[in-house]
Structures are given as structure tokens and as C-alpha cells.
Amino acid sequence: MNFRLATMALLTAASTLAATAAHAEETAPPPALTVSGSVALVSDYRFRGVSQSDKGAAVQGGITVTHESGAYAGFWSSNLSGWGTFGGPNLELDLIAGYKFPVANAAALDVGVTVYTYPGGASKTAFAEPYVKLSGTVGPASLTAGVAYAPKQQALGKWYNSGASAVAGVYDNPGDKKDNVYVWGDAAAGIPTTPITLKGHLGYSKGNSGLGPNGTSVAPTGEYLDWLLGTDIAVGKLTLGVAYVDTDITKKEAAYLIPNFSSTKDGSSIAGSKVVVSITAAF
């Protein structure tokens, strides 16, 4: 009898300890640092509506480390070609840092900076672009509005007045510095009881109306709109995306940029409409 009582007491104590440990694990505070990231394959790398991969596929990925305070830092990278050819490995590496904090029950403000670099590529092509983003939810929709302003820098300057000058390799305005502003809005909403999310984007660019030191430009025609309409489908840990991407840049407006602004494949505009397909794995 005493043995049975002792055994029952031990089992009860073990059960209590296990429950206590599980409760402690469930209520343990979140880690001070979290790491997140993604890897993607896209059929075309479009930056603000303009192809950076000569209308071909690109492999992209990045990692972000976030502190519990809201501060974060990370990087994102993609291969380049055509319009985005910067020499070396033709690689874009963006360094990102910022601070995100709540400003209301369902809204957050994000203040940071992106430094666009091209390792091993042409000189004077890296530039910094501070940004401010306000995000929140309205019913089932997630909304984001942002402004990115890059102060005057050589990478954004009008070194070439035309594509012909760029091909000739003769600077029209060597050392020129210009600034650039980008204003955008994003919206996304999931369809209830489905793995489908609908998304949209509208952006406005304003900068120099020529080409920079490497024959490219963040705002190639000086001022234009870009937009995107698409859908994402969650399949396990993967996200399949399909999006229609376009700009209001006409062939006539971009004529002075040719041949720089044309695909090396068929001479078509690298800012024309395109359906972009992607597959992304997040972790």
C-alpha cells in the first residue's frame, strides 16, 4: 500500500513538473532578436516597373535581423543584366537598416535607409535612399504608404544626356549630382477560407531625365508612374505569385535613352507591360 501511494505521489509530482515546464515554455518571453528571410525565383526583376534583368529570370534573397525594440538591419540581393549591368558579377546588394514602431492600434511607422550597392561593378553607382513607411490594416486589407528620398548623389546624376552618349562612353556632364523621390502605395487582402491574397501597387518616380555614370537611371524619363496588380497563393511554406507590371513610359518618351533602354534580346522596351511569375520560400 505504501509503495502504491509512493508511486502515485511520484507520478503526480512528475506530471506537475511537466505541466509547469510546459507552461513556463509557453509563457517564456520572446527572444530579443529574431531572424527572418526569403529566397525567390522571379521571371523578371522589375524595379519600380523597369526590368533590371533584361526581361529575364533572376534569383533573389535576403535576411533581416530584428530587435525587440523595433530596430532592424539586413540585406537583399539579386542578379542583374541589360539595363542593370554594372560589371563584375552583375550583382545588386542592398543594405537596409531602420526602426519600426507602432503609432496606433493597427498602424506602424517605419523609418530607415536602403543603400544600393553593386559589388565589383562600375564605380560611382552606389547610392543611399532614406525612406518612411506607414502601414496598417483596414478590415481585411493591409495598406502601406511610403516616401523614399535620395539626396543628391553622383549615381543619380545626369552624366549622359542620351543613350547614344552612353554607348559612345563620352560623359556630357561628368560628376553631375541629382536627387530622386519615390512615392508609393501598396494594398493586399486575403480571400477568406482560401490561400489566395490579392495585391496592388502604384508608384511615382521623379528624378533626372538622363542617364547616370553607368548609363542607367532610377527615374529614366525624369518622371513616371509604375503599377502592379497580382495575386499570391500560399502552398505550404511556398508562395506562388503572378503579377501584371507596367509603367506609363512610352516609346516616344524613352527614345533618347535607346539603346540603353531596350532589351538586348529583341529590342523591346524594358519598361513595357509584363506578367511576372515568382516562387518564394520564406523562413
Secondary structure, DSSP 8 states (H G I E B T S, - for coil): -HHHHHHHHHHHHHHHHHHHHHHHHHTS---SEEEEEEEEEESS-EETTEESBTTS-EEEEEEEEEETTSEEEEEEEEE-BGGG--STT-EEEEEEEEEEEEEETTEEEEEEEEEEE-TTS-TT--EEEEEEEEEEEETTEEEEEEEEEEEEEGGGS--BSSHHHHHHT--SSTT--EEEEEEEEEEEEE-TTSSEEEEEEEEEEE--SSB-TTS--SSTTSEEEEEEEEEEEEETTEEEEEEEEEE---TTTTGGGTTTTB-TTTS-BTTS-EEEEEEEEE-
